[in-house]
Amino acid sequence: LDPRAAVADMADAFDDYVCDAGDALEAALKGLPELAENHQDIEQGVDRWLLKVQRAADVSFDRFEASALEQSFHVPDGLMAASSGGAAGADEEEAEAAQLW
């Protein structure tokens, strides 16, 4: 598991949802008869809104990534060295499994 990739996937999913919401908002506003002559203004306004939301999300996801890497995905020093077996243990398990077949 690559923690940075997991956070990037979350940010990408959020971005997809925001873009979908922007598309829906733009379509709804363009569908209003009283705004029929303001399509360019609608597009520009939705684009500005999307940019602001994406910038705010980038800041939030950067903070989340730093926090997650420090608190949730942090492996204490020496933990891997202290684990029993290590690579040699994996080789022994593979040899044992091969004998079973």
CNS distance restraints for C-alpha pairs under 8 A (distance, minus, plus):
assign (resid   1 and name CA) (resid   6 and name CA) 7.78 0.50 0.50
assign (resid   2 and name CA) (resid   6 and name CA) 6.38 0.50 0.50
assign (resid   3 and name CA) (resid   7 and name CA) 6.34 0.50 0.50
assign (resid   3 and name CA) (resid  69 and name CA) 7.01 0.50 0.50
assign (resid   3 and name CA) (resid  73 and name CA) 6.67 0.50 0.50
assign (resid   4 and name CA) (resid   8 and name CA) 6.07 0.50 0.50
assign (resid   4 and name CA) (resid  65 and name CA) 7.10 0.50 0.50
assign (resid   4 and name CA) (resid  69 and name CA) 7.99 0.50 0.50
assign (resid   5 and name CA) (resid   9 and name CA) 6.03 0.50 0.50
assign (resid   6 and name CA) (resid  10 and name CA) 6.39 0.50 0.50
assign (resid   7 and name CA) (resid  11 and name CA) 6.25 0.50 0.50
assign (resid   7 and name CA) (resid  61 and name CA) 7.46 0.50 0.50
assign (resid   7 and name CA) (resid  65 and name CA) 6.21 0.50 0.50
assign (resid   8 and name CA) (resid  12 and name CA) 6.05 0.50 0.50
assign (resid   9 and name CA) (resid  13 and name CA) 6.13 0.50 0.50
assign (resid  10 and name CA) (resid  14 and name CA) 6.19 0.50 0.50
assign (resid  11 and name CA) (resid  15 and name CA) 6.12 0.50 0.50
assign (resid  11 and name CA) (resid  57 and name CA) 7.75 0.50 0.50
assign (resid  11 and name CA) (resid  58 and name CA) 7.73 0.50 0.50
assign (resid  11 and name CA) (resid  61 and name CA) 6.63 0.50 0.50
assign (resid  12 and name CA) (resid  16 and name CA) 6.18 0.50 0.50
assign (resid  13 and name CA) (resid  17 and name CA) 6.31 0.50 0.50
assign (resid  14 and name CA) (resid  18 and name CA) 6.19 0.50 0.50
assign (resid  15 and name CA) (resid  19 and name CA) 6.12 0.50 0.50
assign (resid  15 and name CA) (resid  54 and name CA) 6.92 0.50 0.50
assign (resid  16 and name CA) (resid  20 and name CA) 6.16 0.50 0.50
assign (resid  17 and name CA) (resid  21 and name CA) 6.14 0.50 0.50
assign (resid  18 and name CA) (resid  22 and name CA) 6.11 0.50 0.50
assign (resid  18 and name CA) (resid  50 and name CA) 7.14 0.50 0.50
assign (resid  18 and name CA) (resid  53 and name CA) 7.82 0.50 0.50
assign (resid  18 and name CA) (resid  54 and name CA) 7.96 0.50 0.50
assign (resid  19 and name CA) (resid  23 and name CA) 6.14 0.50 0.50
assign (resid  19 and name CA) (resid  50 and name CA) 7.10 0.50 0.50
assign (resid  20 and name CA) (resid  24 and name CA) 6.20 0.50 0.50
assign (resid  21 and name CA) (resid  25 and name CA) 6.04 0.50 0.50
assign (resid  22 and name CA) (resid  26 and name CA) 6.03 0.50 0.50
assign (resid  22 and name CA) (resid  46 and name CA) 6.22 0.50 0.50
assign (resid  22 and name CA) (resid  47 and name CA) 7.86 0.50 0.50
assign (resid  22 and name CA) (resid  50 and name CA) 6.64 0.50 0.50
assign (resid  23 and name CA) (resid  27 and name CA) 6.13 0.50 0.50
assign (resid  24 and name CA) (resid  28 and name CA) 6.09 0.50 0.50
assign (resid  25 and name CA) (resid  29 and name CA) 6.15 0.50 0.50
assign (resid  25 and name CA) (resid  46 and name CA) 7.60 0.50 0.50
assign (resid  26 and name CA) (resid  30 and name CA) 6.06 0.50 0.50
assign (resid  26 and name CA) (resid  42 and name CA) 6.52 0.50 0.50
assign (resid  26 and name CA) (resid  43 and name CA) 6.65 0.50 0.50
assign (resid  26 and name CA) (resid  46 and name CA) 6.47 0.50 0.50
assign (resid  27 and name CA) (resid  31 and name CA) 6.06 0.50 0.50
assign (resid  28 and name CA) (resid  32 and name CA) 6.78 0.50 0.50
assign (resid  29 and name CA) (resid  35 and name CA) 6.96 0.50 0.50
assign (resid  29 and name CA) (resid  42 and name CA) 7.10 0.50 0.50
assign (resid  30 and name CA) (resid  35 and name CA) 6.35 0.50 0.50
assign (resid  30 and name CA) (resid  36 and name CA) 6.30 0.50 0.50
assign (resid  30 and name CA) (resid  38 and name CA) 7.81 0.50 0.50
assign (resid  30 and name CA) (resid  39 and name CA) 6.08 0.50 0.50
assign (resid  30 and name CA) (resid  42 and name CA) 7.23 0.50 0.50
assign (resid  31 and name CA) (resid  35 and name CA) 7.68 0.50 0.50
assign (resid  31 and name CA) (resid  36 and name CA) 7.37 0.50 0.50
assign (resid  32 and name CA) (resid  36 and name CA) 6.57 0.50 0.50
assign (resid  35 and name CA) (resid  39 and name CA) 7.15 0.50 0.50
assign (resid  38 and name CA) (resid  42 and name CA) 6.14 0.50 0.50
assign (resid  39 and name CA) (resid  43 and name CA) 6.18 0.50 0.50
assign (resid  40 and name CA) (resid  44 and name CA) 6.21 0.50 0.50
assign (resid  41 and name CA) (resid  45 and name CA) 5.99 0.50 0.50
assign (resid  42 and name CA) (resid  46 and name CA) 6.07 0.50 0.50
assign (resid  43 and name CA) (resid  47 and name CA) 6.05 0.50 0.50
assign (resid  44 and name CA) (resid  48 and name CA) 6.17 0.50 0.50
assign (resid  45 and name CA) (resid  49 and name CA) 6.17 0.50 0.50
assign (resid  46 and name CA) (resid  50 and name CA) 6.06 0.50 0.50
assign (resid  47 and name CA) (resid  51 and name CA) 6.18 0.50 0.50
assign (resid  48 and name CA) (resid  52 and name CA) 6.27 0.50 0.50
assign (resid  49 and name CA) (resid  53 and name CA) 6.20 0.50 0.50
assign (resid  50 and name CA) (resid  54 and name CA) 6.01 0.50 0.50
assign (resid  51 and name CA) (resid  55 and name CA) 6.09 0.50 0.50
assign (resid  52 and name CA) (resid  56 and name CA) 6.19 0.50 0.50
assign (resid  53 and name CA) (resid  57 and name CA) 6.05 0.50 0.50
assign (resid  54 and name CA) (resid  58 and name CA) 6.05 0.50 0.50
assign (resid  55 and name CA) (resid  59 and name CA) 6.46 0.50 0.50
assign (resid  56 and name CA) (resid  60 and name CA) 6.30 0.50 0.50
assign (resid  57 and name CA) (resid  61 and name CA) 5.91 0.50 0.50
assign (resid  58 and name CA) (resid  62 and name CA) 6.02 0.50 0.50
assign (resid  59 and name CA) (resid  63 and name CA) 6.38 0.50 0.50
assign (resid  60 and name CA) (resid  64 and name CA) 6.12 0.50 0.50
assign (resid  61 and name CA) (resid  65 and name CA) 5.89 0.50 0.50
assign (resid  62 and name CA) (resid  66 and name CA) 6.27 0.50 0.50
assign (resid  63 and name CA) (resid  67 and name CA) 6.16 0.50 0.50
assign (resid  64 and name CA) (resid  68 and name CA) 5.89 0.50 0.50
assign (resid  65 and name CA) (resid  69 and name CA) 5.97 0.50 0.50
assign (resid  66 and name CA) (resid  70 and name CA) 6.16 0.50 0.50
assign (resid  67 and name CA) (resid  71 and name CA) 5.90 0.50 0.50
assign (resid  67 and name CA) (resid  72 and name CA) 7.63 0.50 0.50
assign (resid  68 and name CA) (resid  72 and name CA) 4.88 0.50 0.50
assign (resid  68 and name CA) (resid  73 and name CA) 6.03 0.50 0.50
assign (resid  69 and name CA) (resid  73 and name CA) 4.86 0.50 0.50
assign (resid  69 and name CA) (resid  74 and name CA) 5.77 0.50 0.50
assign (resid  70 and name CA) (resid  74 and name CA) 5.42 0.50 0.50
assign (resid  75 and name CA) (resid  79 and name CA) 6.88 0.50 0.50
assign (resid  78 and name CA) (resid  82 and name CA) 5.91 0.50 0.50
assign (resid  79 and name CA) (resid  83 and name CA) 6.31 0.50 0.50
assign (resid  80 and name CA) (resid  86 and name CA) 7.79 0.50 0.50
assign (resid  81 and name CA) (resid  86 and name CA) 7.60 0.50 0.50
assign (resid  84 and name CA) (resid  89 and name CA) 7.50 0.50 0.50
assign (resid  85 and name CA) (resid  89 and name CA) 3.97 0.50 0.50
assign (resid  85 and name CA) (resid  90 and name CA) 7.04 0.50 0.50
assign (resid  86 and name CA) (resid  90 and name CA) 6.62 0.50 0.50
assign (resid  87 and name CA) (resid  91 and name CA) 6.38 0.50 0.50
assign (resid  88 and name CA) (resid  92 and name CA) 6.32 0.50 0.50
assign (resid  89 and name CA) (resid  93 and name CA) 6.26 0.50 0.50
assign (resid  90 and name CA) (resid  94 and name CA) 6.23 0.50 0.50
assign (resid  91 and name CA) (resid  95 and name CA) 6.21 0.50 0.50
assign (resid  92 and name CA) (resid  96 and name CA) 6.16 0.50 0.50
assign (resid  93 and name CA) (resid  97 and name CA) 6.10 0.50 0.50
assign (resid  94 and name CA) (resid  98 and name CA) 6.11 0.50 0.50
assign (resid  95 and name CA) (resid  99 and name CA) 6.37 0.50 0.50
assign (resid  96 and name CA) (resid 100 and name CA) 6.61 0.50 0.50
assign (resid  97 and name CA) (resid 101 and name CA) 6.81 0.50 0.50
